[in-house]
Amino acid sequence: MSADSFFATGHPARTAGTTLAEVAAVAAGCELCKLAGGRTQVVFGVGRPDADLLFVGEGPGEQEDLKGEPFVGRAGQLLTQLIEGIGLTRDDVYIANVVKCRPPGNRDPQPEEIEACAPWLDRQLELIEPHVIVTLGNFATKLLLETKDGITKLRGREFPFSRAGVDATLLPTFHPSAVLRSGGKALAEARADFVRVKRALARTERGTARSG
């Protein structure tokens, strides 16, 4: 699905409302892909509705499916630590996923599932209007950068981003689950990536202040 194709389709995300809460309420009943059949609930996203910083992960796991909130398990605890390490809290940012329903057995989301769910993420982008986006892992990075390159090649860099009417800076980093599996070196690289995120945020804040 191309970056702005949801504007021209009949996807329910297009007419789901004018606030995140309204869009989330419609998304809660989404049955556009087979993931709907195995979920406990849709895990839409959580955080500040006008956040400057947006995190996009892969999809909810077991704990997220039960609680209805992204990144609440061990990987979520690590993400929280990384966010707090740059002087922010989870309440300061918005956290979402590429797919909003848990894939069975935490398998990778399939292309048709990503395509069916992407317009929900596009509406989140459109309504939040983040200045900086951090993609966590391969699936979010490949979707939002429209690339086939993997996260190991792309992390540690900044990319101009334009999608769903939003222009931002995008920084890819490892998914926290991968960091937990890999250990010390990956954790050090993730922390370095978050320092870059902090710098990118500082630049956008200065730009906002000048333009205001």
C-alpha positions in Angstrom: 0.0 0.0 0.0 1.5 3.4 -1.0 2.0 6.0 1.6 -1.2 8.0 1.1 -3.4 5.4 -0.6 -5.8 5.2 2.4 -7.1 8.7 1.5 -8.5 7.2 -1.7 -9.9 4.0 -0.4 -13.0 2.9 1.6 -11.0 1.8 4.6 -12.9 2.5 7.8 -9.9 4.4 9.1 -10.6 7.2 6.6 -13.9 8.2 8.2 -13.4 6.9 11.7 -13.5 10.3 13.4 -11.4 13.4 14.1 -9.6 12.4 17.3 -7.5 9.4 18.3 -10.2 8.3 20.8 -12.8 8.3 18.0 -10.5 6.4 15.6 -9.6 3.9 18.3 -13.3 3.2 19.0 -13.9 2.3 15.4 -10.6 0.3 15.2 -11.8 -1.7 18.2 -14.3 -3.5 15.9 -12.0 -4.0 12.9 -12.2 -7.3 11.2 -10.3 -6.6 8.0 -7.7 -9.4 8.4 -7.5 -12.8 10.0 -5.8 -11.5 13.1 -9.2 -10.3 14.3 -10.3 -13.9 15.0 -7.6 -14.6 17.6 -7.3 -11.4 19.5 -8.5 -10.5 23.0 -8.8 -6.9 22.0 -7.4 -4.4 19.5 -4.2 -2.7 20.9 -4.5 0.7 19.2 -1.9 2.8 20.9 -1.2 4.8 24.0 0.3 8.2 25.0 0.1 11.9 24.4 -2.2 12.7 21.5 -0.1 15.6 20.3 3.3 14.0 21.1 6.4 15.3 19.3 7.9 11.8 19.5 6.1 8.7 18.1 7.4 5.1 18.5 6.2 2.4 16.1 6.7 -1.3 16.9 5.7 -4.5 15.2 2.6 -5.8 16.9 1.2 -6.7 20.3 2.3 -9.8 22.2 0.4 -11.8 24.8 0.7 -9.3 27.6 -0.3 -6.4 25.3 -3.3 -8.4 23.9 -4.5 -9.0 27.5 -4.0 -5.4 28.7 -4.9 -3.5 25.5 -1.7 -1.4 25.7 1.5 -1.7 23.6 4.8 -2.6 25.2 3.8 -3.7 28.7 5.9 -6.8 29.0 9.7 -7.2 29.4 10.3 -5.4 26.1 8.0 -2.6 27.2 10.0 -2.2 30.5 13.2 -1.8 28.4 11.5 0.7 26.1 10.4 2.7 29.2 13.9 2.7 30.5 15.3 3.9 27.2 12.7 6.7 27.0 13.4 7.8 30.6 17.1 7.7 29.8 16.6 10.7 27.5 14.6 12.7 30.1 11.1 11.8 29.0 8.3 9.5 30.2 5.8 7.3 28.4 3.2 10.0 29.0 5.3 12.4 26.9 5.3 10.2 23.8 2.9 8.1 21.8 3.5 4.4 21.3 1.9 2.4 18.5 2.4 -0.7 16.4 2.3 -1.7 12.7 -0.5 -4.2 13.4 -3.0 -3.6 16.2 -3.9 -7.3 16.9 -1.7 -10.0 18.2 -0.3 -12.4 15.6 -0.9 -16.1 16.8 2.1 -17.3 18.8 3.7 -13.9 18.4 4.7 -14.8 14.8 5.7 -12.2 12.3 2.8 -10.2 10.8 2.1 -11.2 7.2 2.1 -8.7 4.3 -1.7 -8.8 3.9 -2.1 -8.1 7.6 0.2 -5.2 7.5 -1.6 -3.8 4.4 -5.0 -4.1 6.1 -3.8 -2.4 9.2 -1.5 0.4 7.8 -4.4 2.9 7.3 -5.0 2.9 11.1 -1.3 3.8 11.6 -1.7 6.5 8.9 -4.6 8.1 10.8 -2.5 8.0 14.0 0.3 9.8 12.1 -2.2 12.3 10.6 -3.7 13.2 14.0 -0.6 13.1 16.2 1.6 15.0 13.7 4.9 13.9 15.4 8.2 15.7 14.7 10.3 12.6 15.3 9.4 9.0 14.6 11.4 6.0 16.0 10.8 2.7 14.3 11.4 -0.3 16.5 12.7 -3.2 14.5 12.4 -4.4 10.9 8.7 -4.4 10.2 8.0 -0.8 11.2 11.2 0.4 9.5 10.5 -1.4 6.3 6.9 -0.1 6.2 7.5 3.5 7.0 10.7 3.9 5.0 9.3 1.8 2.1 12.6 -0.2 2.0 13.7 -3.8 1.9 16.9 -3.0 3.9 17.1 -4.5 7.4 17.4 -2.7 10.7 21.0 -3.7 11.2 21.9 -1.7 8.1 19.6 1.3 8.8 19.9 1.9 12.6 22.1 4.8 13.7 20.9 7.0 10.9 18.3 9.7 10.3 15.9 9.8 7.4 13.5 12.4 6.1 10.0 11.1 6.4 6.8 12.1 4.6 3.5 10.1 4.9 -0.1 10.7 5.6 0.5 14.5 5.3 3.2 14.4 8.0 6.8 15.5 7.5 9.2 14.3 10.2 12.6 12.9 11.0 12.7 9.1 11.3 15.3 7.1 13.2 15.3 3.3 13.1 16.5 1.3 16.1 16.3 -2.3 17.3 13.1 -3.7 18.7 13.4 -4.0 22.5 12.7 -7.7 22.3 15.8 -8.1 20.0 17.9 -6.1 22.4 16.8 -8.4 25.3 17.8 -11.4 23.2 21.1 -10.0 22.0 22.5 -8.4 25.2 25.2 -5.9 25.8 26.3 -4.6 22.4 22.7 -4.2 21.1 21.8 -2.4 24.3 24.7 0.0 23.9 23.7 0.6 20.3 20.1 1.2 21.3 21.1 3.7 23.9 23.3 5.5 21.3 20.3 5.6 19.0 18.2 7.2 21.7 20.8 9.9 22.2 20.3 10.6 18.5 16.6 10.8 19.1 17.1 13.3 21.9 19.2 15.5 19.6 16.7 15.3 16.8 13.9 16.3 19.2 16.0 19.3 20.4 16.5 20.4 16.8 12.8 20.3 16.1 11.9 22.1 19.3 14.4 24.9 18.3 12.8 25.0 14.9 9.3 25.3 16.3 10.4 28.1 18.6 11.9 30.0 15.8 8.9 29.6 13.5 6.6 30.6 16.4 
